[in-house]
Amino acid sequence: MSAARRIVVKVGSSLVTNEGRGLDEAAIEEWSRQIAALVRDGREVIMVSSGAIAEGMKRLGWTSRPKEIHELQAAAAVGQMGLAQMYETRLRAHGLGSAQVLLTHADLADRERYLNARSTLLTLIQLGVVPVINENDTVVTDEIKFGDNDTLGALVANLVEADALIILTDQKGLYTADPRKDPAAQFVHEARAGDPALEAMAGGAGSSLGKGGMITKILAAKRAAGSGASTVIAWGREPDALLRLAQGESIGTLLVAQTAKNQARKQWMADHLQLRGAVVVDAGAARKLLDEGKSLLPIGMTAVEGEFKRGEVIAVRDEQGTEIARGLANYASAEARLLCRKPSGEFEKLLGYTAEPEMVHRDNLVLAR
């Protein structure tokens, strides 16, 4: 973990709300203090925080989690106010801004919204603002719910190509069996993310407040590993856990991703997405892509083929028609046609707005095999 620069930290309901007794200001203060120290050290931190429904239940005087979706949505709406206010207050006290980001599965399933969410999160962390992400429980239905914020943490890790996912929970980490029931259970210090044996070890949900149990954390680590992020599952009240993990100390259970980040990205871009169109580039732009690892700028484009939306995968072809790369389009095909051969300074005049200066950013581009 010591080499991780971009880190997603996920905290569960039982920690955030002190087992449902209300927002735990002392715990949120501790995480905020550590996050501030990590940011000063040059790290980028994104927070995924449960707790809105649990806090809303407390404010509404409910002692058990409702089952009706409209009641869950109402509790989330009430609780989200306090949750956002608490993070803003505590992070601001340490010199950091915060931003509330609410996501649904539909936001990440749609390619354009996926790219918009990614751009927003990356812009926030570049500005030194800590995004605090939660599922948008006020509008979700059963069909689009992530189901638990462990899954959301993994999807966010994939979205921003994080180096590490840290899941803070009310358990020390993963055991070979439930230590509350089996005294012979052994602690798992390190394992391979995605190992089927891990799922056999994990039990069901551990509390009535949240939906997730250890099994959701195991599956989240498996999902995060798909983009090259390793996962740590650790006790949320371990003193200075985030700082010690960043220094390379062994805390909790480390689930190691077997796929390097760039390899996972290449496999995802090259093999798993259909191409909706292409752009043709001149010889100079082709050299910059192939030899210098640069982003694709519209000024180097000579033609646009097919019809595609912002966020869809397109091919990049040279003047002979050979595919030299593929990547995520920052502009739709109709806009791209207007931008061919144009410098970024003219984008706003042509389109009425400017999204990014690149047609395809190098982080979202993979060279042809």
Residue pairs with C-beta under 8 A, 6 or more apart in sequence:
1 164
1 166
1 230
1 232
1 245
1 246
1 248
1 254
2 246
2 247
2 248
3 163
4 43
4 162
4 163
4 164
4 230
4 246
5 42
5 43
5 44
5 163
6 43
6 44
6 46
6 125
6 160
6 161
6 162
6 163
6 164
7 38
7 43
7 44
7 45
7 46
7 162
7 163
7 164
7 165
7 166
7 246
8 45
8 46
8 47
8 48
8 153
8 156
8 157
8 160
8 162
8 164
8 165
8 166
8 229
9 31
9 35
9 45
9 46
9 47
9 48
9 166
9 168
9 242
10 47
10 48
10 49
10 50
10 149
10 150
10 152
10 153
10 165
10 166
10 167
10 168
10 220
11 31
11 47
11 48
11 49
11 50
11 51
11 168
11 236
12 50
12 149
12 150
12 167
12 168
12 169
12 170
12 210
12 212
12 236
13 20
13 50
13 51
13 53
13 54
13 207
13 209
13 210
14 20
14 54
14 169
14 170
14 206
14 207
14 209
14 210
15 24
15 27
15 168
15 169
15 170
15 236
15 237
16 23
16 24
16 27
16 28
16 49
16 50
16 51
16 54
16 55
16 83
17 23
17 24
17 51
17 54
17 55
17 58
17 209
18 24
18 27
19 207
19 209
20 54
20 57
20 58
20 209
21 58
22 55
22 58
23 51
23 55
23 82
23 83
23 86
25 86
25 90
27 236
27 237
28 86
28 87
28 90
29 90
29 93
31 47
31 168
31 242
32 87
32 90
32 91
32 93
32 94
32 96
33 94
34 240
34 241
34 242
34 243
35 45
35 47
35 91
35 94
35 96
35 130
35 242
36 91
36 94
36 95
36 96
37 243
38 45
38 242
38 243
38 246
39 45
39 96
39 128
39 130
41 246
43 246
44 125
45 125
45 130
46 121
46 125
46 130
46 131
46 133
46 156
46 160
46 162
47 87
47 130
47 131
47 132
47 133
48 132
48 133
48 134
48 149
48 152
48 153
48 156
49 83
49 87
49 132
49 133
49 134
49 149
50 134
50 149
50 210
51 79
51 83
51 134
52 75
52 76
52 79
52 80
52 83
52 134
52 137
53 65
53 72
53 75
53 76
53 79
53 137
54 79
54 209
54 210
55 78
55 79
55 80
55 82
55 83
56 74
56 75
56 76
56 77
56 78
56 79
56 80
57 63
57 65
57 66
57 75
57 79
58 79
59 78
59 79
59 82
60 74
60 75
60 78
62 75
64 208
65 72
65 208
65 209
66 72
66 75
69 141
69 142
72 137
73 137
73 138
73 139
73 140
75 137
76 137
76 138
77 137
77 138
80 100
80 102
80 134
80 137
80 138
83 132
83 134
84 98
84 100
84 132
87 98
87 100
87 130
87 132
88 98
91 97
91 98
91 130
92 98
96 128
96 129
96 130
97 127
97 128
97 129
97 130
98 129
98 130
98 131
98 132
99 124
99 129
99 130
99 131
99 132
100 132
100 134
101 117
101 120
101 121
101 124
101 131
101 132
101 133
101 134
102 133
102 134
102 135
102 136
102 138
103 117
103 133
103 134
103 135
103 136
103 152
103 156
104 135
104 136
104 139
104 140
104 144
104 145
104 146
105 140
105 144
105 145
105 146
106 113
106 144
107 113
107 114
107 117
108 114
108 117
108 155
108 159
110 311
111 309
111 311
111 312
111 328
112 309
112 310
112 311
112 312
113 311
114 159
114 311
115 310
115 311
115 328
115 330
116 310
116 311
117 159
118 159
118 160
119 355
119 356
121 131
121 156
121 159
121 160
122 160
124 130
124 131
125 131
125 160
133 152
133 156
134 149
134 152
135 145
135 146
135 149
135 152
146 152
146 155
147 211
147 216
148 210
148 211
148 212
148 216
149 210
149 212
150 167
150 212
150 216
150 217
150 219
150 220
151 216
151 219
151 220
151 223
153 165
153 167
153 220
153 224
154 165
154 219
154 220
154 221
154 223
154 224
154 229
154 231
155 223
156 162
157 164
157 165
157 224
157 227
157 229
158 223
158 224
158 226
158 227
158 229
161 227
161 228
161 229
161 261
161 265
161 363
162 224
162 227
162 229
163 228
163 229
163 230
163 261
164 229
164 230
164 231
164 232
165 220
165 221
165 224
165 229
165 230
165 231
165 232
166 231
166 232
166 234
166 241
166 242
166 245
167 217
167 220
167 221
167 231
167 232
167 233
167 234
168 234
168 235
168 236
168 241
169 217
169 233
169 234
169 235
169 236
170 206
170 207
170 235
170 236
171 206
171 214
171 233
171 235
172 187
172 234
172 235
172 252
173 187
173 188
173 189
173 233
173 234
173 235
173 252
173 253
174 187
174 188
174 191
174 198
174 201
174 202
174 214
174 217
174 218
174 233
174 253
174 255
175 185
175 186
175 187
175 188
175 201
176 185
176 186
176 188
176 201
177 184
177 185
177 201
178 185
178 203
179 185
187 253
188 198
188 201
188 253
189 250
189 253
189 254
190 250
190 253
190 254
190 255
190 256
191 197
191 198
191 253
191 254
191 255
191 256
192 255
192 256
192 258
193 221
193 222
193 224
193 225
193 230
193 231
193 255
193 256
193 257
193 258
194 221
194 222
194 225
194 258
198 218
198 221
198 255
199 215
199 218
199 219
201 214
201 218
202 213
202 214
202 215
202 217
202 218
203 213
203 214
203 215
204 213
204 215
205 211
205 212
205 213
206 213
206 214
214 233
217 231
217 233
218 255
220 231
221 230
221 231
221 233
221 255
224 230
224 231
224 257
225 231
225 255
225 256
225 257
225 258
225 259
226 259
226 264
226 268
227 261
227 264
227 265
227 268
228 257
228 259
228 260
228 261
228 262
228 263
228 264
228 265
229 257
229 261
230 254
230 255
230 256
230 257
231 254
231 255
231 257
232 245
232 251
232 252
232 253
232 254
232 255
233 252
233 253
233 255
234 241
234 245
234 251
234 252
234 253
235 241
235 252
238 244
238 251
238 252
241 251
241 252
244 251
245 251
245 252
257 264
259 267
265 366
266 366
269 313
269 326
269 327
269 328
269 364
269 365
269 366
270 326
270 366
270 369
273 313
274 313
275 306
275 313
275 314
275 315
275 326
276 306
276 307
276 308
276 309
276 312
276 313
276 314
277 304
277 305
277 306
277 307
277 308
277 312
277 314
277 315
277 329
277 333
278 304
278 305
278 306
278 314
278 315
278 316
278 317
278 323
279 296
279 301
279 303
279 304
279 305
279 314
279 315
279 316
279 317
279 336
279 359
280 301
280 302
280 303
280 304
280 305
280 317
280 318
280 319
280 321
281 289
281 296
281 300
281 301
281 302
281 316
281 317
281 318
281 319
281 324
282 300
282 301
282 302
282 319
283 318
283 319
284 300
285 296
285 297
285 299
285 300
285 301
286 318
286 319
286 324
288 294
288 300
289 296
289 316
289 324
289 325
289 365
289 367
290 324
290 325
290 367
293 362
294 362
295 358
295 359
295 360
295 361
295 362
295 365
296 316
296 325
296 327
296 358
296 359
296 360
296 365
297 344
297 357
297 358
297 359
298 331
298 336
298 339
298 340
298 341
298 342
298 344
298 347
298 358
298 359
299 341
299 342
299 343
299 344
301 336
301 339
301 340
301 341
301 359
302 319
302 340
302 341
303 340
304 333
304 336
304 337
304 340
305 317
306 314
306 333
307 333
307 334
308 314
308 329
308 332
308 333
309 329
309 332
309 333
310 329
310 330
310 331
310 332
310 335
310 355
311 328
311 329
312 328
312 329
313 326
313 327
313 328
313 329
314 326
314 327
314 328
314 329
314 360
315 323
315 325
315 326
316 323
316 324
316 325
316 326
316 327
316 360
316 365
317 323
317 324
318 324
322 368
323 368
324 367
324 368
325 360
325 365
325 366
325 367
325 368
326 365
326 366
326 368
327 360
327 361
327 364
327 365
327 366
328 360
328 361
328 364
328 365
329 336
329 359
329 360
330 355
330 356
330 358
330 359
330 360
330 361
331 339
331 351
331 355
331 359
335 351
336 359
338 350
338 351
339 347
339 350
339 351
339 359
342 350
344 354
344 357
347 353
347 354
347 357
348 354
